[in-house]
Amino acid sequence: MAIAFDLGTRAPARLTIYDAAGRRVRRVVDRTLDAGHHDASWDGRDDRGVLTAPGIYFYRLETRGLTASRQLVRVR
C-alpha cells in the first residue's frame, strides 16, 4: 500500500501506522527526507513482520511543524 506525501523543506519525518484502537502497528519512515514528493510503502505487516488483519488503520506523518493523520483500509 503506497502512502504519498510532500515536504516543503528537508526535514526529519516519521510515518507511523496505527490500528483502530490507536495502538502502533508499524513505523514506516523515520529519517530525514529531502524536500519534494515521497512515496512510502506499507506491506500490511507490523513491526514484528506479522501480517495484520484486514480493517481500518490510520497513519500519522510527523515532521517539523506538521502532524497529519489519515485513514486507510487494508483489504487483504
C-alpha positions in Angstrom: 0.0 0.0 0.0 1.5 3.3 -1.1 1.3 6.4 1.0 2.2 9.6 -0.8 3.2 12.9 0.8 5.1 16.1 0.0 7.6 18.0 2.1 8.2 21.7 1.6 11.8 21.6 3.1 14.3 19.0 4.0 13.3 17.7 7.5 13.1 14.8 9.8 10.0 12.8 9.0 8.2 10.0 10.9 5.3 8.0 9.3 3.6 5.5 11.6 0.7 3.1 11.1 -1.8 2.7 14.0 -4.8 0.3 14.3 -8.3 1.5 15.0 -7.7 1.3 18.8 -4.7 3.7 18.5 -2.0 1.1 19.0 1.2 1.5 17.0 1.4 -1.2 14.3 4.5 -0.2 12.3 6.9 2.6 11.8 7.3 3.0 8.1 9.5 6.1 7.8 11.9 7.5 10.5 14.6 9.6 8.8 15.4 13.0 7.3 13.9 13.4 3.9 14.6 16.0 1.2 12.0 18.5 0.1 9.6 17.2 -2.5 7.3 14.3 -3.2 7.7 11.0 -1.4 6.0 7.6 -1.6 6.2 5.3 1.4 5.1 1.7 1.2 3.4 -0.4 3.9 3.2 -4.1 3.2 0.5 -4.8 5.8 2.9 -6.2 8.3 3.5 -5.0 11.9 6.9 -4.2 13.4 7.5 -7.9 14.1 6.8 -8.9 10.5 3.4 -10.4 11.2 0.7 -9.8 8.6 -2.1 -7.6 10.1 -5.8 -8.3 9.7 -7.8 -6.6 7.1 -9.5 -3.5 8.5 -9.3 0.2 9.2 -5.9 1.7 10.1 -4.6 5.2 10.4 -1.3 6.7 9.5 0.3 9.8 11.0 3.0 11.8 9.4 5.1 13.9 11.8 7.7 16.4 10.6 9.0 19.7 11.7 5.9 21.9 12.5 3.4 19.5 11.0 1.4 16.5 12.1 -1.2 15.0 9.7 -3.3 11.9 10.1 -5.3 10.0 7.6 -7.4 6.8 7.5 -6.6 3.8 5.3 -8.3 0.5 4.7 -6.4 -2.8 4.4 -8.5 -5.2 2.4 -6.2 -8.3 2.2 
